[in-house]
Amino acid sequence: MPSTSSHPDRPLRAVVMPPGPELFAAVRDALSGDGPAVLPLAPGQEAAAIAALRPSDVNGRPLEGGSGVPADVAVVIATSGSTGAPKGVMLSAAALRASAAASLRRLGAARGERWLCCLPPSHVSGLQVLVRALLTGTEPIVHERFDPERVLASGAGHVSLVPTQLHRLVELRADLSVFATILLGGAAARPRLLEEARDLGARLVTTYGMSETSGGCVYDGRPLDHVDVKVGDDGRIRVAGPVLFSGYRSGEPVPRDGDWFVTSDLGELSGGRLRVLGRADDVINTGGEKVVAGAVATVLGGHPEVADVAVVGRDDPEWGEVVVAVVVPADPSRPPTLTQLRAYCADRLPSYAAPRELRLTPGLPLLPNGKPDLVRLRSQI
């Protein structure tokens, strides 16, 4: 991981504006060194990030008490803050370019092929669409909001989506072969959703990564060129390579294992392919056994009566915690029962990992990056 001096040598500008040409120009200038480093923020959601990260200015207006960043930092991404104030992931131009170049090579995406950005550039997944467009010498096609029909008619060769967006395209039974590539990340996708999309002609590439790795660094289970991945004795995924971030704006210590960045995700490697099991902080302790919530959600997502699912733990005086499945039924008039879901898990999971409670909902609450809002879910059960 690059070492970065804490001395602020470069202004940090909070760019609060909707996605579009002006934001793209600010990112381009930040990467080339012709402009300040940028903190991209969505209008209406900027207050907490500005208060926590204290940029030099906001849209060019100086901020009292603000400060710059180390000279090599080009972009700061405000984390979701689901467990506290945004930390601010500092990314260098070199890391962002290394990630985008490796992505383009793996996909075989050529110069002149256009990318569609329909994810918020305030998140690394949307930002990287802009960086890939820069490297291919094209102007990105930018949609401020996700509209399935506009996406299909965009004329773009490549697009990056989260599973919720792909689900809406699949619901239209659209011809998904209009895209040379659909990059899918941000959250685990149900196996049935992947099958349905591929049946509609989608060339899907599933990705794993985070802001700290400049976005997706593992495609279809295999690391991108020059990226190394391993799983430590504690089960946590570790990443090394030129795509790593320079540190946290907040000054929070970076979890390291030598040159490796230690993620908060649990995984396993088999034949050089990474399987992500879930987050270490989403482990449910029930009756003395540890259950990885993400692994249970992946299994339940394969049930034909389940359209979407999240798994959380609920405090219980007898078991410590109980496993709760929050399910969006595929057919609201015929929702699955707890007995059916437990039977489905019987030969797929240990008995203690099967859900003990079922909550039905018309839709899961989502964070802006498309991931289920687990904090909100836990507060509702």
TAZI-V822105 format. One record per helix or strand of 2 or more residues. SS is the DSSP state (a for helix, b for strand). FROM is the first residue (numbers start at 1). LEN is the number of residues. If there is no record, write none. Layout:
((SS,FROM,LEN) (SS,FROM,LEN))
This chain:
((b,12,5) (a,21,12) (b,37,5) (a,47,7) (b,57,2) (b,61,2) (b,73,5) (b,89,4) (a,93,15) (b,115,3) (a,124,12) (b,141,2) (a,148,5) (b,158,4) (a,163,9) (a,176,3) (b,181,4) (a,191,9) (b,204,7) (a,211,3) (b,215,5) (b,222,2) (b,227,5) (b,236,6) (b,247,2) (b,256,2) (b,260,11) (b,273,7) (a,280,3) (b,283,4) (b,289,4) (a,293,8) (b,306,11) (b,320,10) (a,332,3) (a,338,8) (a,351,3) (b,357,4) (a,374,7))
